[in-house]
Protein backbone atom coordinates (compact mmCIF):
# COMPACT_ATOMS: atom_id res chain seq x y z
CA UNK A 1 0.00 0.00 0.00
CA UNK A 2 2.78 2.44 0.81
CA UNK A 3 4.53 1.75 -2.50
CA UNK A 4 1.30 2.28 -4.43
CA UNK A 5 0.63 5.44 -2.45
CA UNK A 6 4.07 6.77 -3.35
CA UNK A 7 3.54 6.04 -7.04
CA UNK A 8 0.15 7.78 -7.03
CA UNK A 9 1.66 10.74 -5.19
CA UNK A 10 4.43 11.05 -7.78
CA UNK A 11 1.90 10.93 -10.64
CA UNK A 12 -0.06 13.62 -8.81
CA UNK A 13 3.02 15.85 -8.66
CA UNK A 14 3.60 15.43 -12.40
CA UNK A 15 -0.02 16.24 -13.23
CA UNK A 16 0.10 19.20 -10.85
CA UNK A 17 3.24 20.58 -12.47
CA UNK A 18 1.83 20.20 -15.98
CA UNK A 19 -1.55 21.69 -15.10
CA UNK A 20 0.09 24.70 -13.44
CA UNK A 21 1.92 25.49 -16.68
CA UNK A 22 -1.35 25.71 -18.59
CA UNK A 23 -3.36 27.46 -15.86
CA UNK A 24 -0.91 30.03 -14.49
CA UNK A 25 0.26 33.10 -16.37
CA UNK A 26 4.09 32.97 -16.29
CA UNK A 27 4.48 35.84 -13.88
CA UNK A 28 7.32 36.72 -11.51
CA UNK A 29 6.55 34.08 -8.87
CA UNK A 30 6.00 31.35 -11.46
CA UNK A 31 9.33 32.05 -13.21
CA UNK A 32 11.22 32.39 -9.93
CA UNK A 33 9.94 28.98 -8.85
CA UNK A 34 10.64 27.50 -12.27
CA UNK A 35 14.27 28.60 -12.19
CA UNK A 36 14.70 27.70 -8.52
CA UNK A 37 16.19 24.62 -6.93
CA UNK A 38 12.87 22.91 -6.19
CA UNK A 39 11.83 22.40 -9.82
CA UNK A 40 15.34 21.50 -10.97
CA UNK A 41 15.61 18.92 -8.22
CA UNK A 42 12.19 17.48 -9.03
CA UNK A 43 13.00 17.18 -12.74
CA UNK A 44 16.38 15.60 -12.09
CA UNK A 45 14.91 12.86 -9.91
CA UNK A 46 12.22 11.69 -12.34
CA UNK A 47 14.39 9.50 -14.60
CA UNK A 48 15.84 7.82 -11.51
CA UNK A 49 12.42 7.01 -10.07
CA UNK A 50 10.61 5.81 -13.18
CA UNK A 51 11.18 3.90 -16.39
CA UNK A 52 10.21 6.77 -18.65
CA UNK A 53 9.33 6.58 -22.34
CA UNK A 54 11.83 8.27 -24.65
CA UNK A 55 9.46 11.15 -25.46
CA UNK A 56 9.20 12.01 -21.77
CA UNK A 57 12.96 11.80 -21.30
CA UNK A 58 13.39 14.15 -24.28
CA UNK A 59 10.88 16.54 -22.73
CA UNK A 60 12.74 16.54 -19.42
CA UNK A 61 15.99 17.33 -21.25
CA UNK A 62 14.27 20.26 -23.00
CA UNK A 63 13.09 21.62 -19.65
CA UNK A 64 16.52 21.23 -18.07
CA UNK A 65 18.13 22.93 -21.07
CA UNK A 66 15.71 25.86 -20.77
CA UNK A 67 16.43 26.23 -17.05
CA UNK A 68 20.20 26.16 -17.66
CA UNK A 69 19.94 28.71 -20.48
CA UNK A 70 17.82 31.22 -18.54
CA UNK A 71 19.16 30.66 -15.03
CA UNK A 72 20.70 33.89 -13.77
CA UNK A 73 18.85 36.08 -16.26
CA UNK A 74 16.45 38.82 -15.20
CA UNK A 75 13.13 37.30 -14.16
CA UNK A 76 11.19 40.03 -15.99
CA UNK A 77 12.82 39.15 -19.30
CA UNK A 78 12.08 35.44 -18.86
CA UNK A 79 8.46 36.29 -17.99
CA UNK A 80 8.10 38.27 -21.20
CA UNK A 81 9.58 35.53 -23.38
CA UNK A 82 7.33 32.88 -21.82
CA UNK A 83 4.23 35.08 -21.97
CA UNK A 84 4.65 35.78 -25.68
CA UNK A 85 5.19 32.10 -26.48
CA UNK A 86 2.31 31.03 -24.23
CA UNK A 87 -0.11 33.37 -25.99
CA UNK A 88 0.98 32.09 -29.38
CA UNK A 89 0.77 28.41 -28.47
CA UNK A 90 -2.30 28.33 -26.21
CA UNK A 91 -4.61 30.94 -27.74
CA UNK A 92 -4.65 29.93 -31.40
CA UNK A 93 -4.06 33.51 -32.50
CA UNK A 94 -2.33 32.81 -35.81
CA UNK A 95 -3.48 29.86 -37.96
CA UNK A 96 -0.49 28.09 -39.47
CA UNK A 97 1.85 29.38 -36.76
CA UNK A 98 -0.24 28.60 -33.67
CA UNK A 99 -2.00 25.34 -32.79
CA UNK A 100 -5.76 25.42 -32.38
CA UNK A 101 -6.35 26.36 -28.71
CA UNK A 102 -6.17 23.51 -26.18
CA UNK A 103 -9.84 22.75 -25.57
CA UNK A 104 -11.16 19.24 -26.03
CA UNK A 105 -14.19 20.53 -27.93
CA UNK A 106 -11.94 22.19 -30.53
CA UNK A 107 -10.02 18.99 -31.26
CA UNK A 108 -12.86 16.47 -30.92
CA UNK A 109 -15.98 18.39 -31.87
CA UNK A 110 -14.49 20.91 -34.28
CA UNK A 111 -16.15 23.70 -32.32
CA UNK A 112 -14.80 26.81 -30.66
CA UNK A 113 -17.88 27.52 -28.56
CA UNK A 114 -18.42 27.28 -24.83
CA UNK A 115 -19.98 24.13 -23.38
CA UNK A 116 -20.05 21.99 -26.51
CA UNK A 117 -20.66 18.24 -26.23
CA UNK A 118 -17.16 17.36 -25.00
CA UNK A 119 -17.14 20.22 -22.50
CA UNK A 120 -20.49 19.10 -21.07
CA UNK A 121 -19.24 15.51 -20.73
CA UNK A 122 -16.10 16.68 -18.93
CA UNK A 123 -18.14 18.89 -16.62
CA UNK A 124 -20.27 15.88 -15.69
CA UNK A 125 -17.13 13.87 -14.90
CA UNK A 126 -15.95 16.61 -12.56
CA UNK A 127 -19.33 16.81 -10.85
CA UNK A 128 -19.55 13.05 -10.36
CA UNK A 129 -16.19 13.17 -8.55
CA UNK A 130 -17.36 16.05 -6.35
CA UNK A 131 -15.26 18.68 -8.16
CA UNK A 132 -16.61 22.11 -9.05
CA UNK A 133 -14.90 25.06 -10.73
CA UNK A 134 -14.67 28.38 -8.89
CA UNK A 135 -17.36 30.74 -10.20
CA UNK A 136 -14.73 33.37 -11.00
CA UNK A 137 -12.75 30.99 -13.23
CA UNK A 138 -13.24 31.91 -16.87
CA UNK A 139 -11.95 28.87 -18.73
CA UNK A 140 -14.48 26.21 -19.85
CA UNK A 141 -14.15 22.78 -18.19
CA UNK A 142 -12.49 21.11 -21.20
CA UNK A 143 -9.41 23.37 -21.08
CA UNK A 144 -6.23 21.26 -20.97
CA UNK A 145 -5.06 22.75 -17.68
CA UNK A 146 -8.30 21.80 -15.95
CA UNK A 147 -8.36 18.27 -17.32
CA UNK A 148 -4.80 17.74 -16.10
CA UNK A 149 -5.66 19.26 -12.73
CA UNK A 150 -8.58 16.86 -12.44
CA UNK A 151 -6.09 14.02 -12.87
CA UNK A 152 -3.98 15.60 -10.11
CA UNK A 153 -7.03 15.63 -7.85
CA UNK A 154 -7.82 11.97 -8.55
CA UNK A 155 -4.25 10.72 -8.07
CA UNK A 156 -3.89 12.63 -4.80
CA UNK A 157 -7.11 11.07 -3.52
CA UNK A 158 -5.90 7.66 -4.67
CA UNK A 159 -2.62 8.13 -2.79
CA UNK A 160 -4.50 9.12 0.35
CA UNK A 161 -6.67 5.98 0.15
CA UNK A 162 -3.62 3.74 -0.27
CA UNK A 163 -2.04 5.36 2.81
CA UNK A 164 -5.16 4.58 4.80
CA UNK A 165 -5.21 1.06 3.33
CA UNK A 166 -8.65 1.68 1.85
CA UNK A 167 -8.02 -0.56 -1.14
CA UNK A 168 -11.52 -0.46 -2.65
CA UNK A 169 -11.62 3.34 -2.61
CA UNK A 170 -8.10 3.56 -4.03
CA UNK A 171 -9.00 1.22 -6.88
CA UNK A 172 -12.14 3.26 -7.48
CA UNK A 173 -10.08 6.42 -7.99
CA UNK A 174 -7.60 4.50 -10.15
CA UNK A 175 -10.46 3.30 -12.34
CA UNK A 176 -11.80 6.86 -12.67
CA UNK A 177 -8.33 8.05 -13.70
CA UNK A 178 -8.06 5.31 -16.31
CA UNK A 179 -11.50 6.07 -17.74
CA UNK A 180 -10.88 9.82 -17.91
CA UNK A 181 -7.59 9.27 -19.70
CA UNK A 182 -9.11 6.84 -22.20
CA UNK A 183 -12.34 8.75 -22.80
CA UNK A 184 -10.95 12.27 -22.86
CA UNK A 185 -7.25 13.16 -22.52
CA UNK A 186 -5.84 10.52 -24.87
CA UNK A 187 -8.47 11.42 -27.48
CA UNK A 188 -7.03 14.88 -28.13
CA UNK A 189 -4.09 16.00 -25.96
CA UNK A 190 -1.43 14.07 -27.95
CA UNK A 191 -2.54 15.85 -31.13
CA UNK A 192 -2.26 19.25 -29.46
CA UNK A 193 1.12 18.39 -27.95
CA UNK A 194 2.45 17.26 -31.32
CA UNK A 195 1.57 20.66 -32.78
CA UNK A 196 3.26 22.44 -29.87
CA UNK A 197 6.44 20.40 -30.36
CA UNK A 198 6.50 21.44 -34.02
CA UNK A 199 5.73 25.13 -33.43
CA UNK A 200 7.38 26.01 -30.11
CA UNK A 201 10.44 28.23 -30.19
CA UNK A 202 11.35 27.89 -26.51
CA UNK A 203 12.61 24.63 -25.05
CA UNK A 204 10.27 25.12 -22.09
CA UNK A 205 6.96 24.67 -23.91
CA UNK A 206 8.41 22.05 -26.24
CA UNK A 207 9.55 20.12 -23.19
CA UNK A 208 6.16 20.42 -21.51
CA UNK A 209 4.46 19.08 -24.64
DADACOR-V461015 format. One record per pair of residues at least 24 apart in sequence whose C-alpha atoms are under 10 Angstrom apart, sorted by the first residue. I is the first residue (numbers start at 0). J is the second residue. D is the distance in Angstrom with one decimal. If there is no record, write none. Layout:
<<I	J	D> <I	J	D>>
//
This chain:
<<0	158	9.0> <0	160	9.0> <0	161	5.2> <0	162	6.4> <0	163	8.4> <0	164	6.3> <0	165	9.0> <0	166	8.1> <0	169	9.7> <1	158	8.6> <1	159	9.9> <1	161	6.6> <1	162	6.0> <1	163	9.1> <1	164	8.5> <2	158	9.6> <2	161	8.7> <2	162	9.2> <3	157	9.0> <3	158	7.2> <3	160	9.9> <3	161	6.6> <3	162	8.5> <3	169	9.5> <4	154	9.1> <4	155	8.8> <4	156	9.6> <4	157	7.2> <4	158	4.2> <4	159	6.9> <4	160	7.8> <4	161	5.1> <4	162	5.9> <4	163	9.3> <4	164	9.3> <4	169	9.1> <5	155	10.0> <5	158	6.8> <5	159	9.6> <5	161	8.8> <5	162	8.8> <6	48	9.4> <6	49	9.4> <6	154	9.1> <6	157	9.9> <6	158	7.8> <7	151	9.4> <7	153	9.1> <7	154	5.4> <7	155	6.7> <7	156	8.7> <7	157	6.5> <7	158	5.1> <7	159	8.8> <7	161	8.7> <7	169	9.7> <7	173	9.0> <8	151	8.9> <8	154	6.6> <8	155	5.9> <8	156	8.9> <8	157	8.2> <8	158	5.6> <8	159	8.4> <9	45	9.0> <9	48	9.2> <9	49	9.7> <9	151	9.8> <9	154	8.7> <9	155	9.0> <9	158	9.1> <10	150	8.8> <10	151	7.5> <10	153	10.0> <10	154	6.7> <10	155	8.4> <10	158	9.5> <11	147	9.6> <11	148	8.9> <11	149	9.8> <11	150	7.3> <11	151	4.6> <11	152	7.3> <11	153	7.9> <11	154	5.1> <11	155	5.6> <11	156	9.2> <11	157	9.3> <11	158	8.5> <12	41	9.3> <12	151	7.2> <12	154	8.9> <12	155	8.5> <13	41	9.4> <13	42	9.6> <13	45	9.4> <13	147	9.5> <13	150	9.8> <13	151	7.9> <14	144	9.4> <14	146	9.5> <14	147	5.8> <14	148	6.4> <14	149	8.6> <14	150	6.5> <14	151	5.1> <14	152	8.9> <14	154	8.7> <14	155	9.9> <15	144	9.3> <15	147	7.3> <15	148	6.1> <15	149	9.1> <15	150	8.3> <15	151	5.5> <15	152	8.5> <15	154	9.9> <15	155	9.8> <16	147	9.3> <16	148	9.0> <16	151	9.1> <16	207	9.5> <17	143	9.5> <17	144	7.5> <17	147	7.1> <17	148	8.2> <17	151	9.5> <17	207	7.0> <17	208	9.1> <18	143	7.5> <18	144	4.5> <18	145	6.8> <18	146	7.9> <18	147	5.2> <18	148	5.3> <18	149	8.9> <18	150	9.2> <18	151	8.2> <19	144	6.9> <19	145	9.2> <19	147	8.9> <19	148	7.9> <20	85	9.4> <20	144	7.6> <20	203	10.0> <20	204	8.9> <20	207	8.2> <21	85	8.6> <21	89	8.1> <21	101	9.3> <21	142	8.8> <21	143	7.0> <21	144	4.8> <21	145	8.4> <21	147	9.0> <21	148	9.7> <21	204	9.9> <21	207	9.6> <22	138	9.2> <22	142	9.0> <22	143	8.5> <22	144	5.3> <22	145	7.5> <22	147	9.8> <22	148	9.1> <23	144	9.0> <24	78	9.0> <24	81	8.9> <24	82	7.1> <24	85	8.4> <24	86	9.6> <25	77	8.7> <25	78	5.7> <25	79	8.3> <25	80	9.3> <25	81	6.4> <25	82	6.1> <25	83	9.8> <25	85	8.4> <26	74	8.8> <26	75	8.2> <26	77	9.1> <26	78	5.7> <26	79	8.5> <26	81	8.9> <26	82	8.1> <27	74	6.4> <27	75	6.8> <27	76	9.8> <27	77	8.9> <27	78	6.6> <27	79	9.8> <28	74	9.0> <28	78	9.6> <29	74	9.7> <29	78	8.6> <30	66	10.0> <30	74	6.6> <30	75	8.6> <30	76	10.0> <30	77	7.1> <30	78	6.5> <30	81	8.9> <31	70	9.6> <31	73	9.8> <31	74	6.8> <31	75	9.7> <31	77	9.5> <31	78	9.4> <33	62	9.7> <33	66	7.6> <33	70	9.5> <34	63	9.7> <34	65	9.1> <34	66	5.8> <34	67	8.4> <34	69	7.7> <34	70	6.0> <34	71	8.5> <34	72	9.7> <34	74	9.0> <34	77	9.8> <35	66	8.8> <35	70	8.4> <38	62	9.9> <38	63	9.6> <38	66	9.4> <39	63	7.2> <39	66	7.8> <39	67	9.5> <54	206	9.3> <54	208	9.4> <55	206	8.2> <55	207	8.9> <55	208	9.0> <56	206	9.2> <57	205	9.5> <57	206	7.2> <57	207	10.0> <58	196	9.6> <58	202	8.6> <58	203	8.6> <58	204	9.1> <58	205	7.0> <58	206	3.8> <58	207	6.2> <58	208	7.2> <59	202	9.9> <59	203	9.3> <59	205	9.8> <59	206	6.1> <59	207	7.9> <60	202	8.9> <60	203	9.7> <60	206	7.3> <61	201	8.9> <61	202	5.1> <61	203	6.4> <61	204	8.6> <61	205	6.9> <61	206	4.7> <61	207	8.2> <62	201	9.5> <62	202	6.2> <62	203	5.1> <62	204	8.1> <62	205	8.1> <62	206	5.2> <62	207	7.3> <63	202	8.7> <63	203	8.4> <63	206	8.7> <64	202	7.0> <64	203	8.2> <64	206	9.3> <65	201	7.5> <65	202	5.4> <65	203	5.6> <65	204	9.4> <65	205	9.9> <65	206	8.8> <66	202	9.0> <66	203	8.0> <68	202	9.6> <80	201	8.4> <81	201	7.9> <81	203	8.3> <81	204	8.5> <84	198	9.9> <84	199	7.4> <84	200	7.5> <84	201	7.5> <84	203	9.7> <84	204	8.1> <85	199	9.2> <85	201	9.8> <85	204	7.9> <87	195	9.9> <87	198	9.4> <87	199	8.9> <88	191	9.7> <88	194	8.9> <88	195	6.6> <88	198	7.7> <88	199	7.2> <88	200	9.8> <88	204	8.6> <89	143	9.6> <89	191	9.7> <89	195	8.9> <95	198	9.2> <96	194	9.6> <96	195	9.9> <96	197	9.6> <96	198	6.6> <96	199	9.3> <97	194	8.2> <97	195	8.0> <97	197	9.8> <97	198	6.9> <97	199	8.8> <98	190	9.6> <98	191	6.9> <98	192	9.0> <98	193	9.3> <98	194	5.9> <98	195	6.7> <98	197	9.4> <98	198	7.8> <98	199	9.8> <99	191	7.7> <99	194	8.7> <99	195	9.8> <100	142	8.8> <100	143	9.3> <100	191	8.2> <101	141	8.4> <101	142	6.0> <101	143	5.7> <101	144	8.6> <101	187	8.9> <101	188	7.8> <101	190	9.8> <101	191	6.7> <101	192	9.1> <102	138	9.4> <102	139	8.1> <102	140	8.6> <102	141	5.4> <102	142	4.6> <102	143	6.0> <102	144	9.2> <102	145	9.8> <102	146	9.5> <102	187	8.7> <102	188	8.9> <102	191	9.2> <103	139	9.9> <103	140	9.1> <103	141	5.3> <103	142	6.7> <103	143	7.3> <103	146	9.2> <103	183	7.7> <103	184	8.0> <103	186	8.4> <103	187	6.4> <103	188	7.8> <103	191	9.5> <104	139	9.9> <104	141	7.0> <104	142	8.8> <104	187	9.1> <105	141	9.4> <105	142	9.9> <105	187	9.1> <106	186	8.6> <106	187	6.0> <106	188	8.5> <106	190	8.1> <106	191	8.0> <107	183	9.3> <107	186	7.5> <107	187	6.7> <112	139	9.4> <113	138	9.0> <113	139	6.4> <113	140	9.1> <113	141	9.3> <114	139	6.9> <114	140	7.9> <114	141	8.4> <115	139	9.7> <115	141	9.3> <117	141	7.1> <117	183	8.3> <118	142	8.5> <120	182	9.9> <120	183	9.1> <121	145	9.8> <121	146	8.1> <121	149	9.9> <121	179	8.7> <121	182	9.6> <121	183	7.8> <122	146	9.8> <124	149	9.4> <124	175	9.1> <124	179	8.0> <125	149	7.4> <128	152	9.5> <128	153	8.5> <128	172	9.1> <128	175	8.7> <141	183	9.1> <141	184	9.6> <143	184	8.3> <143	187	9.6> <143	188	7.6> <143	191	9.6> <146	179	8.8> <146	180	9.3> <146	183	8.6> <146	184	7.4> <146	188	9.9> <147	180	9.6> <147	184	8.3> <149	176	8.9> <149	179	9.2> <150	175	9.2> <150	176	6.4> <150	177	9.6> <150	179	8.1> <150	180	8.5> <150	184	9.8> <151	176	9.4> <152	176	9.7>>
//
